[in-house]
Every structure is written in C-alpha cells, then in structure tokens.
C-alpha cells in the first residue's frame, strides 16, 4: 500500500465514525425534543385545569345582589327599597313567590 491509499483508508474510517456519531446526536436530539414538548404540553394543560385561587373579602358593598339561574333568568334579589332591606325570590315566570319587605316603622335593637 502506498501512503495515499493509507491516508484515504484512514480518512474513510474517520468519516464513518463521524457519521455514526452524528446519527446518534440526531436521535438523542429528537428524543430530547419530544420530552421537552410533552412536558410543555402537560404543563399548559394542567394550567388550564387549575382552579384560580379563592379570594376572601373582608367586606362587600353593593346596592343590590342579584341571583340568576344557569339560563340567565332572575331568581332572587336582595336590595335596599324604601329605606330598608328587602329580599325577594322569583319563580320561572319572574313573579315574586317569597319576600321579606322592608319595615320602616321598626327601629333596630342594640
């Protein structure tokens, strides 16, 4: 063998090793990509399912509180009327079925 044939044989061996190494890196990178993508997807799905933290208020102020059913129909109302609080419950047609009217002639006890 001449020196040129030896150099080409050695070069061919080095190229084959580099190609095998390159193939291993490609396979490892593909699996790493799959793992990262699945972790991100799982994290995003878990974030969508997570319930927001419960907020606790020390006080709530309003002039009226409304109670609506799932269809959007008004089913109850608590409000200030004629200087006193009233609480009304409505049926499916919107008619008052139960009410606690305000009593302006009563003085609250202390």
C-alpha positions in Angstrom: 0.0 0.0 0.0 1.1 3.5 -0.8 0.9 6.4 1.5 -2.1 7.9 -0.4 -4.1 4.7 -0.1 -3.4 4.5 3.7 -4.4 8.1 4.1 -7.7 7.5 2.2 -8.5 4.4 4.3 -7.8 6.3 7.5 -9.9 9.2 6.3 -12.7 6.8 5.3 -12.7 5.3 8.8 -12.8 8.7 10.4 -15.7 9.8 8.2 -17.7 6.6 9.1 -17.1 7.2 12.8 -18.3 10.8 12.5 -21.4 9.8 10.5 -22.3 7.3 13.3 -21.7 9.9 16.0 -23.8 12.4 14.0 -26.6 9.9 13.7 -26.6 9.3 17.5 -26.7 13.0 18.2 -29.7 13.4 15.8 -31.6 10.6 17.5 -30.8 11.9 21.0 -31.8 15.4 20.0 -35.1 14.1 18.6 -36.0 12.3 21.8 -35.0 15.3 23.9 -37.3 17.5 21.7 -40.1 15.0 22.3 -39.6 15.0 26.1 -39.5 18.9 26.2 -42.6 19.2 24.0 -44.6 16.7 26.1 -43.6 18.4 29.4 -44.7 21.8 28.0 -47.9 20.4 26.7 -48.6 18.7 30.0 -47.8 21.9 31.9 -50.1 24.0 29.7 -53.0 21.5 30.0 -52.6 21.4 33.8 -52.5 25.2 34.0 -55.9 25.4 32.1 -57.5 22.9 34.5 -56.2 24.5 37.7 -58.7 26.5 39.6 -57.9 30.1 40.4 -57.1 30.9 44.0 -60.0 31.7 46.2 -60.3 35.3 47.1 -61.6 36.1 50.5 -63.0 39.6 51.0 -63.3 41.3 54.4 -66.3 43.4 53.2 -68.6 43.6 50.2 -70.6 46.7 49.4 -73.4 46.9 46.9 -76.8 48.5 46.5 -78.3 45.2 45.3 -77.4 41.5 45.0 -78.9 39.5 42.1 -79.4 35.8 41.9 -79.7 34.4 38.4 -80.1 30.7 37.3 -78.0 29.0 34.6 -80.3 30.2 31.8 -79.9 33.9 32.9 -83.3 34.2 34.5 -83.6 36.3 37.6 -84.5 34.1 40.5 -83.8 36.3 43.5 -82.8 39.8 44.6 -81.6 41.5 47.8 -81.7 45.3 47.7 -82.5 48.5 49.6 -86.1 49.6 48.9 -88.0 52.4 50.7 -85.2 52.9 53.2 -84.9 49.3 54.3 -83.6 46.0 53.1 -85.8 43.6 51.0 -85.2 40.1 49.9 -87.3 38.5 47.1 -87.4 35.1 45.5 -88.9 34.7 42.0 -90.4 31.7 40.1 -89.7 30.7 36.5 -92.0 33.4 35.2 -90.5 36.2 37.2 -93.3 36.5 39.8 -92.4 37.1 43.4 -93.1 33.9 45.4 -91.5 34.9 48.6 -90.5 38.3 50.0 -89.2 39.9 53.1 -90.4 43.5 52.8 -88.6 46.4 54.5 -90.3 47.7 57.6 -89.6 51.4 58.0 -91.5 51.7 61.3 -89.2 49.4 63.2 -86.1 50.5 65.0 -83.2 48.1 65.1 -82.3 46.9 68.7 -78.9 47.4 70.1 
